[in-house]
Amino acid sequence: MKVAVIGAGAMGSGIAQVFASNAEYEVILCDISLEYADNGKSRIEKGLARLVSKEKMTQEDMDALLARITTGLNDAAADGDLIIEAALEQLDLKKQLFKDLQSICKPDAIFATNTSSLSITELAAGLDRPLVGMHFFNPAPVMKLVEVISGLNTPPEVAEKVTEIAVGLGKEPVQVKDSAGFIVNRILIPMINEAIGVLADGVATADDIDTAMKLGSNHPMGPLALSDLIGLDVCLAIMDVLYVDTHDSKYRAHPLLRKMVRGGKLGRKTGEGFFAY
């Protein structure tokens, strides 16, 4: 089975690695420029090289995995049987991307999106085929969960097929109805937003907030460090989707979160967020 992953950033390259870890799949890692796609494959190679150096993977297995990944522009997805979009979390961008893909992809190719919060029903509007959510979590090669999201017009057999694929990859899928933020982010991101409010109110330092949640709630990572890992821009985008979709004030992004994003302090990806990296 040929899988085309559209978007070679952290999530896209991680998803490509997950599929390429299984010999049943050929993977095409695509982006708007060949440089971006190649950089995504290089990211995978560097991560695998660390595993080899720690003797957690053999060089032969690493070489075989990388050989199953080719890179290309988005039109290289034309030959894919499963198309997984992992582009920026922007509604208009994703909708246009799928409209462009439907004109070049095989009629029976499955369209899936890795969106973390956007409506599957809205993303599918105007397409000539159904769309299903296949939401991996970062880092995709490590995290076991996949949210399989059905929009209003997603046939049950498409959701079932994607669920079977996820199981075959060693993941644990959960089936979700289309709703802003789905399961995890609807619960997680408002918690992060509240932690930002605690910091902004001067209740405790960032270190102490994270320590309290790790030791008091048995979380493996504190909410502020987690927001830095996710990316504060992504956290803000999800909060905005939740607020626009529900008009519920509990989903209003804290001004400090918005200020951090405006200031370019997005977390690990920029070297600084609530902590320095």
C-alpha positions as CSV (number, residue, x, y, z in Angstrom):
1,M,0.0,0.0,0.0
2,K,1.3,3.4,-0.9
3,V,0.8,6.2,1.7
4,A,1.4,9.8,0.8
5,V,1.9,12.2,3.7
6,I,1.3,15.8,2.8
7,G,3.5,18.1,5.0
8,A,7.0,17.2,6.1
9,G,7.1,19.0,9.4
10,A,7.4,17.3,12.8
11,M,4.0,15.6,12.6
12,G,4.2,14.7,9.0
13,S,7.7,13.2,9.2
14,G,6.7,11.3,12.3
15,I,3.7,9.8,10.6
16,A,5.9,8.9,7.6
17,Q,8.2,7.1,10.0
18,V,5.4,5.2,11.6
19,F,4.2,3.8,8.2
20,A,7.7,3.1,6.9
21,S,8.4,1.1,10.0
22,N,6.0,-1.5,8.6
23,A,7.3,-3.3,5.5
24,E,3.7,-3.4,4.0
25,Y,3.9,0.3,3.2
26,E,5.7,2.5,0.7
27,V,5.7,6.1,1.9
28,I,5.9,9.3,-0.2
29,L,6.7,12.3,2.0
30,C,5.5,15.4,0.2
31,D,5.6,19.2,0.7
32,I,5.3,22.4,-1.2
33,S,9.1,22.3,-1.9
34,L,11.5,19.4,-2.4
35,E,13.8,21.1,0.2
36,Y,11.1,20.9,2.9
37,A,10.3,17.2,2.0
38,D,14.0,16.3,2.1
39,N,14.4,18.1,5.4
40,G,11.6,16.0,6.8
41,K,13.3,12.8,5.7
42,S,16.6,14.0,7.2
43,R,14.7,14.6,10.5
44,I,13.7,11.0,10.4
45,E,17.2,9.8,9.6
46,K,18.7,11.8,12.5
47,G,16.2,10.3,15.0
48,L,16.8,6.8,13.8
49,A,20.6,7.3,14.0
50,R,20.2,8.1,17.7
51,L,18.4,4.8,18.2
52,V,21.2,3.0,16.3
53,S,23.8,4.6,18.5
54,K,21.9,3.5,21.6
55,E,21.7,0.0,20.1
56,K,17.9,0.2,20.1
57,M,17.8,-0.4,16.4
58,T,20.1,-2.0,13.9
59,Q,21.7,-0.1,11.0
60,E,20.1,-2.6,8.6
61,D,16.7,-1.9,10.0
62,M,17.3,1.8,9.8
63,D,18.5,1.6,6.1
64,A,15.4,-0.6,5.2
65,L,13.0,1.9,6.8
66,L,14.6,4.9,5.1
67,A,14.5,3.0,1.7
68,R,10.7,2.8,2.0
69,I,10.4,6.6,2.1
70,T,10.7,8.8,-1.0
71,T,10.2,12.5,-1.1
72,G,8.5,14.8,-3.6
73,L,6.2,17.7,-4.1
74,N,2.5,17.5,-3.3
75,D,1.7,16.2,-6.8
76,A,3.7,13.1,-6.0
77,A,0.7,12.0,-3.9
78,A,-1.1,11.1,-7.2
79,D,-0.1,7.5,-6.9
80,G,-1.1,7.1,-3.2
81,D,-3.7,4.7,-1.9
82,L,-4.0,6.6,1.4
83,I,-3.4,10.3,1.5
84,I,-2.8,11.8,5.0
85,E,-2.7,15.6,5.2
86,A,-0.4,17.0,7.9
87,A,-0.2,20.6,6.8
88,L,-0.4,23.7,9.0
89,E,-3.5,23.9,11.2
90,Q,-5.3,26.4,9.0
91,L,-8.8,25.7,7.7
92,D,-8.6,27.4,4.3
93,L,-5.2,26.0,3.6
94,K,-6.3,22.4,4.3
95,K,-9.5,22.8,2.3
96,Q,-7.6,24.1,-0.8
97,L,-5.0,21.3,-0.4
98,F,-7.7,18.6,-0.6
99,K,-9.4,20.3,-3.5
100,D,-6.1,20.3,-5.4
101,L,-5.5,16.7,-4.4
102,Q,-8.8,15.4,-5.6
103,S,-8.0,16.4,-9.1
104,I,-4.8,14.3,-9.3
105,C,-5.4,11.4,-6.9
106,K,-7.0,8.1,-7.7
107,P,-10.8,8.0,-7.3
108,D,-10.5,5.2,-4.7
109,A,-7.7,6.8,-2.7
110,I,-8.7,7.4,1.0
111,F,-8.4,11.0,2.1
112,A,-7.4,11.5,5.8
113,T,-6.4,14.5,7.8
114,N,-4.2,14.8,10.8
115,T,-6.0,17.9,12.0
116,S,-5.9,18.3,15.8
117,S,-9.1,20.3,16.1
118,L,-10.8,21.4,12.9
119,S,-14.2,20.1,11.7
120,I,-13.9,17.1,9.5
121,T,-17.3,17.9,8.1
122,E,-16.3,21.4,7.1
123,L,-12.9,20.2,5.6
124,A,-14.8,17.7,3.5
125,A,-17.3,20.2,2.1
126,G,-17.2,20.3,-1.7
127,L,-14.9,17.3,-2.1
128,D,-15.8,14.5,-4.5
129,R,-15.0,11.8,-1.9
130,P,-15.3,11.3,1.9
131,L,-12.8,12.5,4.4
132,V,-11.8,10.9,7.7
133,G,-9.7,12.2,10.6
134,M,-6.6,10.2,11.5
135,H,-5.1,12.2,14.3
136,F,-1.7,11.0,15.5
137,F,0.0,12.6,18.5
138,N,3.4,14.0,18.8
139,P,5.9,12.3,18.7
140,A,4.0,10.0,16.3
141,P,6.5,7.1,16.4
142,V,6.2,6.9,20.2
143,M,2.6,7.9,21.1
144,K,0.1,5.0,20.9
145,L,-3.1,6.9,20.4
146,V,-4.8,7.7,17.1
147,E,-8.1,9.5,17.1
148,V,-10.2,8.3,14.1
149,I,-12.8,11.0,13.5
150,S,-15.9,10.7,11.4
151,G,-17.5,13.7,9.9
152,L,-21.2,14.0,9.1
153,N,-20.7,12.3,5.7
154,T,-17.8,9.9,6.5
155,P,-19.0,6.4,5.6
156,P,-18.6,3.9,8.5
157,E,-16.5,1.6,6.3
158,V,-13.9,4.3,5.7
159,A,-13.6,4.9,9.5
160,E,-13.3,1.2,10.0
161,K,-10.6,0.8,7.3
162,V,-8.5,3.6,8.9
163,T,-9.1,2.0,12.3
164,E,-7.8,-1.3,11.0
165,I,-4.7,0.4,9.5
166,A,-4.0,2.1,12.8
167,V,-4.2,-1.2,14.7
168,G,-1.8,-2.8,12.1
169,L,0.7,0.0,12.8
170,G,0.7,-1.0,16.5
171,K,-1.4,2.0,17.5
172,E,-4.6,2.1,19.7
173,P,-7.3,3.9,17.8
174,V,-10.4,5.5,19.4
175,Q,-13.4,6.4,17.2
176,V,-14.7,9.9,17.7
177,K,-17.6,11.9,16.3
178,D,-16.8,15.2,14.7
179,S,-16.5,17.9,17.4
180,A,-14.1,20.8,18.0
181,G,-10.9,19.5,19.6
182,F,-12.2,15.9,19.5
183,I,-11.4,14.1,22.8
184,V,-7.8,14.8,23.9
185,N,-7.4,18.4,22.8
186,R,-10.8,19.4,24.1
187,I,-9.7,18.4,27.6
188,L,-6.0,19.0,27.4
189,I,-5.6,22.4,25.8
190,P,-8.0,24.2,28.2
191,M,-6.0,22.7,31.0
192,I,-2.9,24.2,29.5
193,N,-4.7,27.5,29.1
194,E,-5.6,27.5,32.8
195,A,-2.0,26.8,33.8
196,I,-1.0,29.8,31.7
197,G,-3.6,31.8,33.7
198,V,-2.1,30.6,37.0
199,L,1.3,31.8,35.8
200,A,0.0,35.1,34.6
201,D,-1.8,35.7,37.9
202,G,1.5,35.3,39.8
203,V,0.2,32.3,41.8
204,A,3.4,30.3,41.2
205,T,6.4,30.1,39.0
206,A,6.4,28.0,35.8
207,D,8.7,25.5,37.4
208,D,6.4,25.1,40.5
209,I,3.3,24.9,38.4
210,D,4.7,22.0,36.4
211,T,6.1,20.3,39.5
212,A,2.8,20.6,41.2
213,M,1.0,18.9,38.3
214,K,3.6,16.2,37.9
215,L,3.6,15.3,41.5
216,G,0.0,16.1,42.4
217,S,-1.7,14.7,39.4
218,N,0.9,12.1,38.3
219,H,1.3,13.8,34.9
220,P,4.6,12.8,33.2
221,M,5.1,16.4,32.0
222,G,3.9,19.7,33.4
223,P,1.3,21.6,31.4
224,L,3.7,24.5,30.6
225,A,6.5,22.3,29.4
226,L,3.9,20.4,27.4
227,S,2.6,23.5,25.8
228,D,6.2,24.3,24.7
229,L,6.5,20.8,23.2
230,I,3.2,21.1,21.3
231,G,3.9,24.7,20.2
232,L,2.2,27.7,21.7
233,D,0.9,28.7,18.3
234,V,-0.8,25.3,18.0
235,C,-2.3,25.6,21.5
236,L,-3.7,29.0,20.6
237,A,-5.1,27.8,17.3
238,I,-6.9,25.0,19.1
239,M,-8.3,27.3,21.8
240,D,-9.5,29.6,19.0
241,V,-11.3,26.7,17.2
242,L,-12.9,25.6,20.5
243,Y,-14.1,29.2,21.2
244,V,-15.4,29.9,17.7
245,D,-17.2,26.6,17.5
246,T,-18.8,26.7,20.9
247,H,-18.9,30.4,21.9
248,D,-18.3,29.2,25.4
249,S,-16.1,31.6,27.4
250,K,-14.3,28.7,29.1
251,Y,-12.5,28.2,25.8
252,R,-11.3,31.8,25.5
253,A,-7.5,31.8,25.1
254,H,-5.6,33.6,27.9
255,P,-4.1,37.0,26.8
256,L,-0.6,35.7,27.9
257,L,-0.9,32.8,25.4
258,R,-1.8,35.2,22.6
259,K,1.0,37.6,23.6
260,M,3.6,34.8,23.6
261,V,2.6,33.8,20.1
262,R,2.7,37.4,18.9
263,G,6.2,37.6,20.3
264,G,7.4,34.6,18.5
265,K,8.0,32.6,21.7
266,L,6.4,29.4,20.5
267,G,8.3,26.8,22.7
268,R,10.8,24.2,21.7
269,K,10.6,25.0,18.0
270,T,11.8,28.6,18.5
271,G,14.1,27.8,21.5
272,E,12.0,29.7,24.0
273,G,8.5,29.5,25.4
274,F,7.6,29.3,29.0
275,F,11.1,27.7,29.4
276,A,14.3,28.2,27.5
277,Y,15.7,25.4,25.2
